[in-house]
Amino acid sequence: MDILIVEDARDQRMILSVVLKKQGHRVFEASDGYEALNVLESHPDIRIVISDWMMPNMDGIELCEAIRNSDFGYYIYFILLTGNSDREAVVEGINRGADDFINKPVDFDELGARLNAGIRIIELKAALEHKIHTIEKDLESAAETQARLLSEPAKIQSVDFNWYFKPSRILGGDMFGYQALDGETLGFYQLDVAGHGIPSALFSFSLNNTLREDGSGSLVKASFSEPPFYRIKEPNEVLVSLNEQFQAKPESMLYFTIAYGVINSRTGSVTLSQAGHPSSLWLKSGSKSVEKIACGGVPIGMMPDMTYKNVTIALQPGDRLFLYSDGVTECENDIGEMFGEDRLVASLEDAFDHPLEAMISRVEQDITNWSGADVFEDDVTYLVLEWQP
């Protein structure tokens, strides 16, 4: 192990150096804190510092604080040599960053034992950092997979779809999608799994696959033996099926909120059902007003045997529908005040004349300006569709 000895007394430095070299360590020396910092900068393999407390220019405690406040990119184990063994001195040293103490005059057997303990800690920390790095790489890979699962902005059967998605962490529990169910009907959804992190993200992956791959299956279509051989299920029926299929277990409580709807691309008729999700917003192009679509409902998986309501609206050409997760309105500024629904509506009203992509960017900018940060406490996701026959 590479060790730095910091001691203003030359004879003490030499004695410690000889002892440590005999134990197989590579030893560097410095006479005060300033010189020690220069040595550390020049020799990045040093992992242990043994420093006297009382020194001129920069003493041991000041050196310890300087090391803790520096970004070396690795941990340096700090042992403080002191003739002051009272409780107050020990507490002060630990509070200011020291890992261990050795009383002067130094007992070399004790020194060897404490160095071995420090080496074990350093090796354990290095192994942990390696594992964390591996996990982070895996999470980044999973985030790339999640990004690939997101539907591309597209125009399908006279309906334009676009969106914004920003997870609070590497992976998010929000998800959305849209797909053609037949020649004139499109299904769309936006969901938010409770909680954060890997469990929520994996559950959202599963839900997304279920909803997308079942576009022609029993979840969203009922089969018949006569033409046209199917019936597209009402959105509330789909939510009932999801609630039956995904009842949360007590130990995980991975329930989710969702807004699920279908739109007739020929007529602009939209039927929407929601389960614990924020109310979708209807942006009316003619009156340049925003109407909240409230249809309530208990989150999916929270309670069995739930029923859900449908709401049907008739879009006019140029009308838009805005679905969003609660991370949008619950985004907080630096004093803990939420962005809120009123500010969201105002942002949308200000962007009525913007193209769809520009409107999405405008809402993003307003939320970012409000929070004052590029990273949000919760996933921020919204899906927008526009009917342009």
Buried (B, 14 or more C-beta within 10 A) or exposed (E): BEBBBBBBEEEBBEBBBEBBEEBEBEBBBBBBBBBBBEBBEEEEEBBBBBBBBBBEEBBBBBBBBBBBEEEEEEBBBBBBBBEBEEEEBBEBBEEBBBBBBBEBEBEBEEBBEBBEBBBEBBEEBEEEEEEEEEEEEEBEEBBEEBEEBBBEEEEBBBBBBBBBBBBBBBBBBBBBBBBBBBEEBBBBBBBBBBBBBBBBBBBBBBBBEBBBEBBEEEBBBEEEEEEEEBEBBBBBBBBBBBBEEBEBEEEEEBBBBBBBBBBBBEEBBBBBBBBBBBBBBBBBBEEEEBBEBEBEBBBBBBEEEBEBBBBEBEBEEBBBBBBBBBBBBBBBEEEEEBBBBEBBBEBBEEBBEBEBEEBBBBBBEBBBEBBEEEEBEBBBBBBBBBBBE
